[in-house]
Amino acid sequence: MTNLPQLHHITGKAIKLNTMTNTYTWQQERQMLCDSFARRMLVEHGIKEVTTQRQARNGTRIFLCPTGELIGSYSTGYVRRCDSSDRIYQLNPKYKREDRWMWLDEDGKTYIRKGTAWARALIYSEMTRLAFIVEYYLKNYKQNT
């Protein structure tokens, strides 16, 4: 194994190797795996990463599809289409959930109301978000190129 440091995909900072055991931490290995997957997205599908340094510090990764669409992966678990500054669409899978609300009226009596609302399934794994972006691109845009 060589002692050349791996560089972070955006910031260019070296990922340090533990010199005592010649190994990386699991977090470093996971980051290198995600960076490698992002490079494969470019090679295999033409999906280019256009993340700024500020976005990288926040845990956000932005990708430019060959069709011109921007798709973002956020550390909060969301995947969004970012086509313009005023229209950002969530792409995460939707599901219905039951919500309950409780409030007081003017007389001090409590009320509970139940209802059904839509919610988004959050994707907490960065690798899963990247795979979701590729699946979304292949399903919605690949046939148009």
DACORJO-V502691 format. One record per helix or strand. SS is the DSSP state (H for helix, E for strand). FROM is the first residue (numbers start at 1). LEN is the number of residues. If there is no record, write none. Layout:
SS&FROM&LEN / SS&FROM&LEN
This chain:
E&6&2 / E&14&2 / E&18&1 / E&23&1 / H&26&20 / E&48&2 / H&53&6 / E&61&4 / E&70&4 / E&79&6 / E&87&4 / E&94&11 / E&110&11 / H&126&15 / H&142&3
